[in-house]
Amino acid sequence: MHPVLDARLQAVLELIQAEVHADIGSDHAHLPIRLLREGRVRRAVVVELHPGPLAQARRHVVRSGLEGKVEVREGNGFAPLHPGEVDSASLTGMGTGTIVGVLERAGKRLPPTLVLQPNDSPRSIRQWALRHGYHLTAERLTPGYWAYPVLKLERRTGSDPAYGGVPERAALRYGPHLLRQGGALLRGQVQDDLVRLTPLAAPGRNAESELATAQEALAFLDNPT
Ligand SMILES: C[S@@+](CC[C@H](N)C(=O)[O-])C[C@H]1O[C@@H](n2cnc3c(N)ncnc32)[C@H](O)[C@@H]1O
C-alpha cells in the first residue's frame, strides 16, 4: 500500500523529518505510512479518538506491512503518549479550536516540533505558539477545497524572528512567512476577505477590525518592505 497524499498532506509530509513522529487524529494513517516509506521518520505512533477511524488506521497499517514501525493507539490528543516519547507530531484536517484544545491539554507530552494543518484561520495557533515558546519556522498555503495553511512550530527561546518586519495583526491572521512569500493563493484569500467583509464592517463590529487586517495584509503584499 502506497497511499497518494493530497496537496495539503504532501506539504505536511515535506515539513517532517524525525526519529519518532506521532500523527494525532490520523484517521486513514496515510501520512505516517508515507513518512515511513520515504524514510522521513524511523518510527511512528498513530493516535485516534474515534472507533471508526481507529479501525481504519489499524487496517491500513496492517495492509502496508509496517506494523513493526507504526503503533496505533486509541485516545485523546497526546494522552496516549509518554513525555519525551516522540520528537515530532502532526495534527491535520481539524478545526483550529480542536487543535489548540489538544495542544493546551498536552502539557509535558508536547514534543519540540509540531506540524499543524488546520481547516480554518490559524490565528489562534500562531497566538498559542507565541505564548508557549514555539517559533513559527515554516508555513505553506496549499490548494484544495479551501486554501489550507500548514504551520511548522519548533520549541525555541527568545522572541520569534518570523514576525520581524511584518505588520503584526496581518501576520497573525495570514502568516508572517506567507505574507513575505506573497503568491496568488494568499492574495486571493485576502481579496476574498476584503469582498466579504466590506459590507459587514461597521464601527465596533468584529468585521471592521478584520477588514482593517485584510487591508493591512494587501498593502504589505503590494509593497513588501
Ligand atoms: C477530518 S479527520 C483528518 C484525518 C487526517 N489527519 C487528515 O488530515 O486527512 C480528523 C480526525 O481526527 C480525529 N480526532 C479528532 N479529535 C481528536 C482528538 N482529540 N484526539 C485524537 N483524534 C482526534 C477524528 O476522529 C478524525 O479521525
The ligand as an SDF file (V2000), in Angstrom:
LIG
                    3D

 27 29  0  0  0  0  0  0  0  0999 V2000
  -11.0790   15.0680    9.4770 C   0  0  0  0  0  0  0  0  0  0  0  0
  -10.0780   13.8150   10.1390 S   0  0  0  0  0  0  0  0  0  0  0  0
   -8.4870   14.1990    9.4750 C   0  0  0  0  0  0  0  0  0  0  0  0
   -7.7230   12.9460    9.1790 C   0  0  0  0  0  0  0  0  0  0  0  0
   -6.2930   13.1520    8.7250 C   0  0  0  0  0  0  0  0  0  0  0  0
   -5.4860   13.7040    9.8000 N   0  0  0  0  0  0  0  0  0  0  0  0
   -6.2210   14.0650    7.5150 C   0  0  0  0  0  0  0  0  0  0  0  0
   -5.7160   15.1780    7.6230 O   0  0  0  0  0  0  0  0  0  0  0  0
   -6.6730   13.6520    6.4380 O   0  0  0  0  0  0  0  0  0  0  0  0
   -9.8910   14.2490   11.8440 C   0  0  0  0  0  0  0  0  0  0  0  0
   -9.5920   13.0150   12.6840 C   0  0  0  0  0  0  0  0  0  0  0  0
   -9.1740   13.4430   13.9700 O   0  0  0  0  0  0  0  0  0  0  0  0
   -9.7330   12.5810   14.9400 C   0  0  0  0  0  0  0  0  0  0  0  0
   -9.7420   13.3630   16.1940 N   0  0  0  0  0  0  0  0  0  0  0  0
  -10.4730   14.4610   16.4740 C   0  0  0  0  0  0  0  0  0  0  0  0
  -10.1860   14.9280   17.7090 N   0  0  0  0  0  0  0  0  0  0  0  0
   -9.2320   14.0930   18.2120 C   0  0  0  0  0  0  0  0  0  0  0  0
   -8.5210   14.0390   19.4520 C   0  0  0  0  0  0  0  0  0  0  0  0
   -8.7580   14.9300   20.4320 N   0  0  0  0  0  0  0  0  0  0  0  0
   -7.6150   13.0580   19.6270 N   0  0  0  0  0  0  0  0  0  0  0  0
   -7.3850   12.1390   18.6700 C   0  0  0  0  0  0  0  0  0  0  0  0
   -8.0310   12.1200   17.4870 N   0  0  0  0  0  0  0  0  0  0  0  0
   -8.9460   13.0820   17.2580 C   0  0  0  0  0  0  0  0  0  0  0  0
  -11.1020   12.2130   14.3760 C   0  0  0  0  0  0  0  0  0  0  0  0
  -11.5660   11.0040   14.8970 O   0  0  0  0  0  0  0  0  0  0  0  0
  -10.7920   12.1210   12.8720 C   0  0  0  0  0  0  0  0  0  0  0  0
  -10.4550   10.8040   12.5090 O   0  0  0  0  0  0  0  0  0  0  0  0
  1  2  1  0
  2  3  1  0
  2 10  1  0
  3  4  1  0
  4  5  1  0
  5  6  1  0
  5  7  1  0
  7  8  2  0
  7  9  1  0
 10 11  1  0
 11 12  1  0
 11 26  1  0
 12 13  1  0
 13 14  1  0
 13 24  1  0
 14 15  1  0
 14 23  1  0
 15 16  2  0
 16 17  1  0
 17 18  1  0
 17 23  2  0
 18 19  1  0
 18 20  2  0
 20 21  1  0
 21 22  2  0
 22 23  1  0
 24 25  1  0
 24 26  1  0
 26 27  1  0
M  CHG  2   2   1   9  -1
M  END
$$$$
